[in-house]
Amino acid sequence: MEKILNRTLHIAKSSKKDEFYTQLPDIENELQHYKEHFKNKVVFCNSDDPRNSNFFKYFAYNFENLGLKKIITIGYKNQEKNLFFQGESEKAVFLEYHSSIHDKKITNAEEMGIKNCTGNGDFRSKESIELLKKSDIVVTNPPFSLFREYVDQLVKYEKKFLIIGNINAITYKEIFKLIKENKVWLGINMGRGISGFIVPEDYKLFGTETRIDKNGNRIVATNNCLWLTNLDTLRRHEDIVLTKKYYGNERAYPKFDNYDAINVNKTQDIPMDYDGVIGVPITFLHKYNPEQFELIKFRKGNDEKDLSINGQCTYFRILIKNKRRSIF
């Protein structure tokens, strides 16, 4: 019995990590950069209960402004009974919201067209996949614990998307491979550019990065998240302005033990005059312009061990090469 209880507590604790709901201002701050992509498109929010999703609220409010064809939302609901809950499970629901609904004066969920799912609304369910097939662009905050699988599904069905993930997601070999192949990239906002997430009432608030807003929502600012997308933006094609020089300052750029490359601790310190391979922090990807730099490799040296300097492993590094080296 004790083992079962401990396992259930662990599952309950783990599942709460995925209960982070995006604030409307953060959605607005990011989506303003992608307006041209949404005209006459079907948007799918497949981790969103339409009754309380800020993603649905954003797209419904901006339905005409964006020129949307349809919004589809579906929200996961755990249908399994456990030691903590033995009552009737809440039904997962979905909604297909289009112009004829938008033009009505809606007074209740039934009029809006919200329907019960046959299953639990999981993004991997047959029901959700059929809705995915009908969509053009996926926009949501997916479960972080299933991020690899979630992105793999989007790639499999060749969908455009704009989603939130943990910064560490770019260290996953599956995600970095997509970035290296120029199939996905980072969005506009990252880190403190995402102000925080709404968490459940039973989520304990610790530290200075937590608060309760004027509406009583419990907010946790993780400061370690990003937007991942394959929707193009002008920002992505802006060059990083380089002002530093390698030659004459070699001591500031030590070489790795196990790869012929120099180390740079900050993106702003990338030398303009070095034509070899350079190791940069993973945050470089937030400013990465594929027309200016080439991505070579992530984290590992020629011996497939972590990059090191004088026997000491550095923080994760991305190996890059400048396509536009300047000697001036």
KEMAR-968242 format. One record per atom (N, C-alpha, C): x, y, z; residue in one letter. Coordinates in steps of 0.001 Angstrom, whole numbers, plus 500000, padded with zeros to 6 digits. Last residue first. Example, Ala and Ser with C-alpha at 12.3 -4.5 7.8 and 13.67 -1.06 7.14 Angstrom:
2
512850497750507080S
513670498940507140S
512900500030507870S
513190494310507800A
512300495500507800A
513200496700507800A
END
This chain:
328
537440544062459239F
537463545490459598F
536898545713460984F
537108541566458414I
538421541866459000I
538510543307459469I
534291539449458897S
534807540747458493S
536149540993459158S
532305536726457793R
533472537208458552R
533972538521457987R
529768535525457386R
530075536883456920R
531239537477457705R
529227533181458550K
529230533176457082K
529702534529456519K
530673531750461334N
530221533021460767N
530339532975459241N
529516528814462840K
530513529438461985K
529904530678461351K
529181527071466030I
528678527823464874I
529845528312464023I
528080524952468525L
529198525271467649L
528669525885466353L
526789525689471621I
526439525399470241I
527627525829469384I
527291524331474883R
527673525241473817R
527141524743472471R
526594524167478331F
526289523688476984F
526631524751475942F
529471525243480214Y
528027525141480027Y
527778524713478589Y
532391523075479956T
531720524374479958T
530209524153480055T
534450520953481842C
533328521082480917C
532691522459481066C
537929521070482040Q
536669521437482682Q
535569521621481626Q
540282520669480672G
539721519550481425G
538395519831482102G
540642523055479281N
541570522685480357N
540973521623481283N
537350522835478424I
538510523724478341I
539402523437479541I
535078520773476486S
535789521142477717S
536946522079477397S
532013519317475449L
533099520258475186L
533752520692476499L
531334515914476242D
531003517326476370D
532220518201476117D
532318513579473626K
532167513954475030K
531861515445475093K
532932512989471047E
531522512829471462E
531334512971472973E
535351513767470230D
535307512492470947D
533912512160471452D
534873516275469236N
535186515212468287N
535133513828468919N
532240517317471547G
533474517487470797G
533677516352469812G
528829518509471929K
529850517464471948K
531069517830471106K
527039520822471668R
527498520292472952R
528707519367472921R
526086520533468353F
525671520931469696F
526399520121470765F
527261522042465279K
527083520913466186K
526645521422467550K
526833524192463413I
527696523048463131I
527324521832463973I
524979526612461784L
525031525767462969L
525812524501462621L
526137529624460433E
525866528210460177E
525958527456461503E
524881532985460120F
525650531941460783F
525211530545460324F
523332534577458407Q
524577535113458935Q
525482534026459508Q
521070533243457786E
521797533828456658E
523159534366457092E
519946532536460187P
520577531478459383P
521315531994458158P
520439534228463058N
520009534493461691N
520697533462460795N
519687534129466465Y
520286533437465325Y
519615533792464001Y
518806534952468853K
519183536002467904K
519722535429466593K
518302532627470176H
517250533642470204H
517532534749469193H
520623531174470083L
519565530825469131L
518428531841469114L
522128531963472238F
522464532512470920F
521315532290469931F
521559530408474369T
520712531593474182T
521022532316472878T
523591528567474478I
522366528170473781I
521433529354473554I
526784530222473788P
525720529738474675P
524450529406473889P
529184528929471325V
528383530006471924V
527318529422472853V
532204528350469747G
531233527792470693G
530511528909471419G
533108528474466341I
532956529218467589I
531907528520468461I
535442527785463770V
534254527391464524V
534268528057465892V
536904530550461890G
536807529165462332G
535502528912463074G
537231533181461336D
536573532384460304D
536489530904460657D
536813536204463010Y
537254534811463160Y
536487533936462170Y
535990538833463179D
537094538521462264D
537565537077462333D
534077539363465080M
533699539578463680M
534736539033462704M
533419537276467899P
534334538128467126P
533944538188465647P
530866537572470236I
531299536828469055I
532212537726468208I
529789538903472388D
531248538854472292D
531751538035471107D
527076538603472447Q
527581539926472064Q
529094539949471894Q
526820536046473527T
526571536252472098T
527175537567471628T
529369535046475785K
528186535858475520K
528052536082474017K
531559533348475739N
530607533241476843N
529311534014476617N
533070531338473388V
532531532680473611V
531448532563474681V
535900529424472439N
534739529589473308N
534360531064473444N
536867528051469253I
537075528959470378I
535777529107471171I
537811524790468053A
536880525922468107A
537221526776469316A
538284521798467512D
539022522972467034D
538057524153466908D
537729519964470480Y
537200520430469189Y
537957521688468790Y
538676519379472997N
538255518270472140N
537528518711470869N
539319521693474358D
540269520572474361D
539950519577473246D
538763524914472840F
538287523696473494F
539345522598473384F
540551527983473474K
540105526900472601K
539664525688473425K
539540531271474656P
540265529994474783P
539682528920473864P
539535534310474163Y
538798533272473440Y
539550531944473487Y
541178536079475314A
539765536175475703A
538919535066475086A
543561535709474050R
543405535179475416R
541952535202475886R
543343537114471616E
543226535649471635E
542986535079473029E
543260539663470607N
542555539391471882N
542385537887472084N
544447539700468230G
544897540709469175G
544263540532470541G
541623538516466699Y
543063538735466547Y
543507539954467353Y
538873538924467328Y
539636537812467883Y
541138538104467858Y
536846541708468243K
537820541097467356K
538580539987468081K
533372542882468386K
534612542367468978K
535532541773467918K
530985543507467194T
531948544608467401T
533292544124467929T
528165542663465295L
529398542194465928L
530409543337466013L
524774542351465378V
525838543337465183V
527071542893465978V
523106539847463741I
523656540230465038I
524804541205464763I
520675540670461221D
522027540277461620D
522309540671463065D
517400539464460901E
518249540581461287E
519614540065461725E
515617537506460454H
516548537785459368H
517425539010459653H
513872537394462545R
514724536237462326R
515793536484461268R
512272539618462309R
513322539608463334R
514349538499463085R
510313538918460503L
511398539781460050L
512570539740461014L
509438535418460707T
509299536805461148T
510472537605460609T
507638532367459925D
508737533308459726D
508399534695460275D
506906529629461869L
506332530792461200L
507409531864461106L
507658527612463433N
508140527542462051N
507430528589461202N
508729527931466924T
507823528116465786T
508476527730464469T
508576528449470393L
509187527698469304L
508218527705468126L
509262530638473015W
508318530276471961W
509110529553470875W
510385529675476336L
510533530304475026L
509357529927474138L
511438529987479797C
510621529459478709C
510840530248477421C
512288530792482306N
513097529818481562N
512311529186480415N
510795532258484114N
511928532921483444N
512813531956482652N
508589531665485645T
509680530686485612T
510954531271484995T
506446533082487692A
507333533518486609A
508545532593486594A
503232532235488490V
504619531827488695V
505425532262487481V
500278533371489991I
501219533500488889I
502618533065489319I
496942532845490524R
498254532585491111R
499269532497489978R
494353535227490254N
495148534166489640N
496507534061490307N
492898537371491163G
493047536233492063G
493816535070491476G
492963539544489611N
491824538654489417N
491895537411490296N
495357540754490163K
494137541438490606K
492887540588490448K
497546537924491030D
497155539123490290D
495814539676490775D
500035536945493169I
498610536765492883I
498124538044492220I
503309535552492461R
502398536607492898R
500956536169492656R
506841534861492292T
505442534429492348T
504579535584492849T
509509535304492609E
508987535235491245E
507554534695491215E
510392535094495175T
510011536435494717T
509399536424493320T
509129532066496827G
510105533000496278G
509517534286495745G
506327529983496015F
507567530205496745F
508381531296496059F
503143528737496309L
503925529831495759L
505152530094496628L
501717525623495481K
502343526473496493K
503248527510495842K
498680524963494041Y
500111525087493745Y
500727526068494733Y
495995524933494262D
496734524140495252D
498247524166495009D
495093526432492107E
494971526999493457E
495793526233494481E
497398526205489261P
496215525838490053P
496255526393491467P
498851529155487635V
498930527794488171V
497701527500489016V
499815531057484883I
498769530845485879I
498835529386486321I
503154532257484379F
502061531345484066F
501073531261485228F
504992535129483013G
504623534150484028G
503405533339483632G
506070536717480946S
505936537276482299S
505551536273483384S
508621536428478841I
507360535735479145I
507107535951480629I
510993537685478938G
510041538208477967G
508692537517478050G
512622536259480508R
511812537272481179R
510876537991480219R
512567533794478074G
513014534132479426G
512083535122480107G
511387535368475053M
512039534267475747M
512427534727477147M
509797536235471940N
509986536402473388N
510553535139474034N
509836535288469214I
510312536621469594I
510662536714471077I
510942531881468695G
510073533022468455G
510692534312468976G
513420529806467132L
512858530456468309L
511994531636467895L
512514527318464641W
513384528334465219W
512692528955466432W
512628524606462249V
511995525349463341V
513002526350463886V
514204523993460104K
512791523623460028K
511976524267461140K
516959524109459891N
516180525303459560N
514696524978459346N
518447522126460882E
517964521933459509E
517074523081459044E
518751523028463480K
519928522978462610K
519520522860461142K
516141522577464425I
516671523947464350I
517851524002463389I
516044519805464312L
515086520586463523L
515561522030463357L
518074519210466147K
518193518738464765K
517262519538463848K
516988520191468510F
518136520876467917F
518329520463466460F
514974518263468907I
514605519658468643I
515767520403467993I
516419515923469337E
515386515943468310E
515013517368467918E
518088516547471467K
518699516287470156K
517656516337469037K
517370519281473504Y
516973517933473102Y
517511517682471692Y
517891521908473872T
519016521003474078T
518655519562473732T
515531523181473647I
516442523326472506I
517703522490472685I
514354522733476098A
513878521953474950A
514836522052473774A
515168524539477986N
515960523318477854N
515537522468476662N
513122526405477961I
514358526717477237I
515205525459477022I
509939524869477456N
511042525202478352N
512298525464477523N
507583526406475153G
508307525294475748G
509348525789476729G
504729527207473197I
505616527545474312I
506294526288474839I
504372527533469602I
504098526910470888I
505110527363471940I
503139527580466566L
503750528537467481L
503399528067468875L
503257526006463297F
502935526076464719F
503677527206465408F
502141524035460530K
502742525261461027K
502363525384462501K
502541520519460080K
501758521669460509K
502640522867460839K
503048517812459257E
503495518972458477E
502669520223458785E
502708515629460782Y
501537516073460023Y
501784517394459281Y
505294515449461878K
504722514320461129K
503566514758460243K
505464517817463311V
506326517614462146V
505762516510461256V
503605517301465325L
503416518461464443L
504239518312463165L
504802515072466550Q
503493514947465906Q
503240516091464925Q
507120516207467574D
507232515139466585D
505907514958465832D
506069517867469514V
506668518464468327V
506792517435467214V
505199515840471334Y
504265516826470794Y
504809517439469500Y
507500514506472032E
506445513772471338E
505467514725470666E
508835516611473364R
509435515936472205R
508359515261471364R
506997517255475472F
507317518220474432F
507915517562473185F
505851516253477711L
505667515488476472L
506112516296475257L
506224518045479711S
506777516710479918S
506678515840478672S
504773520281478902F
506232520311478804F
506841518910478907F
501913520277476946P
502525519719478162P
504036519604478026P
501753523468475110P
501609522011475259P
502217521522476559P
500093526106474503N
501104525796475512N
500981524299475794N
499557526978470999T
499153526562472339T
500365526483473267T
498597526623467753V
499113527623468696V
498638527247470095V
498958525427464516V
498739525046465905V
499379526092466807V
497387525915461428I
498395526400462364I
498011525986463784I
495423524376460069D
496576524915459351D
497717525274460295D
493384521352460527S
493909522665460888S
495089523072460009S
492579518794460209K
491718519830459611K
492287521235459795K
494330517317461697K
494393517188460241K
493604518287459535K
493394517851464270L
494681518379463832L
494788518373462305L
491119516297464354L
490971517752464367L
492255518428463889L
492358513807464383E
491444514123463286E
491197515639463208E
493710514007466824I
494482513931465582I
493609514250464370I
491601513921468646S
492404515134468534S
493203515147467227S
490699511272468224E
489797512414468069E
490569513715467852E
492885509732468906K
492392509694467533K
491521510902467240K
495241511451471062S
494034510655470831S
493603510740469368S
497285513127471607R
497626511902470895R
496412511048470560R
496254515149473135F
496667515501471775F
497022514271470941F
493303514139474908D
494757514123474785D
495166514394473335D
490574513859475307G
491068515100474697G
492573515198474577G
489533511480476177N
490029512402477202N
490600513702476638N
486680510813474068G
487806510380474890G
488234511452475866G
484652512160472950T
484403510744473218T
485505510172474105T
483955515403474315C
484792514474473558C
484360513040473853C
481101517511474105N
481918516571474866N
482727515687473926N
481203520820472642K
480715519445472698K
481654518579473540K
480096524081472024I
481016523232472779I
480404521844472952I
478550525978470753G
478830524729470055G
479843523842470741G
477413528188471766M
478716528350471134M
479103527095470361M
475160527151472951E
474992527989471765E
476309528169471020E
476408525882475106E
475671525089474120E
475483525869472826E
477427527951476647A
478345527048475955A
477652526238474873A
475556531048476125N
475970529866476877N
476830528951476000N
475180533268474539T
474834533392475964T
475253532175476778T
476278535139471774I
476324533878472505I
476036534113473989I
475149536457469108K
475268536902470500K
475153535659471374K
477114535637466155K
475955535518467038K
476222536194468386K
479474535698464796D
478523536781464527D
477290536746465417D
480750533346465550H
481332534627465945H
480329535772465801H
479260531441464206I
479194531499465673I
479676532859466150I
479981532024461612S
478554532040461955S
478333532051463460S
482797531710461655S
482196533036461510S
480721533078461898S
483578529233464235H
483707529836462908H
482872531107462818H
484954526800466214Y
484421528164466249Y
484661528826464897Y
484568523887467600E
484933524403466282E
484202525735466113E
485684522428470600L
484864523461469959L
485435523780468588L
485501519912473171F
486134520556472029F
485151521525471394F
486283518485476438V
485402519135475463V
486214519678474290V
486131515866478842A
486929516706477948A
485991517271476893A
484216515767481829K
484356515436480422K
485315516406479720K
485349514756485000E
484862515826484148E
485153515490482703E
484345511713486566S
485354512490485854S
484706513584485028S
482867511299489692E
482626511322488259E
483664512222487577E
485325510315492231G
484025510756491733G
483910510675490235G
487704509828493371Q
486914508642493031Q
485546509011492471Q
490856510954493883F
489593511322493247F
488852510072492791F
493074509941495093F
492641511270495492F
491269511626494943F
493656507508494000L
493437507556495448L
492867508888495903L
491805507798490895N
492978507457491689N
492649507589493169N
490545507362487575K
490296507531489011K
491544507118489772K
491110509053484531E
491462507959485425E
491154508303486876E
490784511099482803Q
489609510257483027Q
489882509121484019Q
491808514366482617N
492190513047483107N
490948512242483451N
491334516170479715K
490815515932481064K
491162514511481472K
492473518558477369Y
492652517265478026Y
492009517250479410Y
490552520319474981G
491280520318476241G
491312518955476889G
490597521968471881I
490266520740472607I
491127520695473853I
489473524135469277T
490147523918470567T
489693522599471161T
489755525888466307I
489405524598466911I
490169524477468218I
488524528500464405I
489341528163465578I
488845526817466101I
488631529592460962K
488046528793462049K
489050528673463189K
489620531701459456K
488560530870458899K
487842530107460005K
490576535063460337L
490577533616460528L
489400532934459840L
491478537718460244G
490891537111459048G
490825535598459121G
492330539149462359L
493295538224461783L
492780537588460494L
489978540563462866N
491218541295462632N
492279540425461972N
488124538541463420E
487994539338462201E
489297540048461857E
489255537451465842F
488816536616464729F
488766537387463409F
490119538353468272N
490784538883467074N
490380538133465796N
488604536904470074Y
488511538370470106Y
489083538985468820Y
489452534324469430A
488047534683469259A
487881536196469205A
492171534446470111F
491787534239468711F
490320534579468456F
492040534933472928Y
492776535813472017Y
492270535673470585Y
490542532737473849K
490054534107474070K
490742535079473101K
492234530632473230F
490952530752472541F
490405532174472667F
494297531334475010F
494574531230473575F
493272531357472787F
493089531150477457N
493435532487476979N
493838532472475504N
490452528968478207S
491748529142477546S
491958530573477091S
488041528195479269N
488937528985480118N
490305529251479493N
486533526901477379R
485809527643478414R
486728528500479273R
488144525385475736P
487660526674475228P
486943527523476275P
491043524008476896D
489609523974477128D
489047525333476709D
493809523082475049D
493047524226475551D
491551523944475668D
495635522015473354S
495848521774474789S
495002522773475571S
495276522743470730N
494948521376471136N
495408521003472540N
494087524932468778C
494658525008470122C
494348523671470785C
494395525712465446F
494082524623466371F
494826524836467683F
492993527693462923V
493920527621464058V
493457526523465007V
492836527949459548V
492204527252460675V
493257527095461765V
492976531087457719K
493552529851458235K
492705529267459365K
492616533621456655N
491880532492456067N
492436531139456512N
495628534789457974K
494482535097457117K
493935533837456455K
497942534339459462F
496682533753459915F
495484533983458999F
500341535594458891H
500263534145458697H
498851533576458883H
500320538249459614E
500179537927458191E
500013536440457925E
500838538272462432K
499495538522461904K
499322538046460474K
502991537927464101Y
502711536877463119Y
501388537085462373Y
503430539591466227H
504486539526465214H
504160538570464058H
501458539287468089Q
501427540514467284Q
502448540481466140Q
502004537060469627L
501203536892468411L
501174538130467525L
503424538065471887E
504079537227470878E
503312537219469558E
501627539648473296N
502973540167473013N
503690539363471937N
499407537943473600E
499306539148472765E
500683539654472352E
500474536092475390I
499997535648474080I
499942536838473127I
500943537747477554D
502068537069476932D
501709536549475544D
498306538590478229P
499301539569477751P
500507538925477080P
497135536033479055L
496722536707477827L
497747537746477349L
499290533430480237Q
498557534679480447Q
498262535357479108Q
498935529892480120T
499539531110479590T
498658532330479826T
499291527651482801Y
498413528243481791Y
498922529630481407Y
500474524636483723F
500895526026483632F
500118526657482483F
500559521819484442E
499407522687484653E
499854524148484766E
502724520216484360D
502141520567483078D
500949521514483221D
503264519689486961K
504263520453486218K
503724520911484870K
501336517982487816K
501137519409488086K
502142520266487336K
502364515487487292S
501328516006486399S
501110517490486609S
504114515097489437S
504636515280488083S
503617515912487166S
502324514750491561K
503277515859491584K
503802516153490188K
501008512424490743A
500241513655490949A
501163514871490910A
503159510641490712I
502432510921489476I
501661512227489600I
503810510654493444H
504803511076492457H
504127511451491138H
501499509632494543L
501902510988494896L
502903511534493884L
501634507081493448T
500520507960493083T
500847509405493397T
503901506085494717R
503885506187493264R
502796507151492805R
503054506145497384N
504206506946496968N
504228507151495463N
500913504302497248L
500666505682497641L
501806506588497174L
502258501956496577I
501221502479495678I
500971503945495969I
503891501629498805K
504501501816497491K
503517502426496509K
501953501264500789E
502829502424500870E
503476502711499514E
500834498795500000M
500000500000500000M
500868501254500000M
END
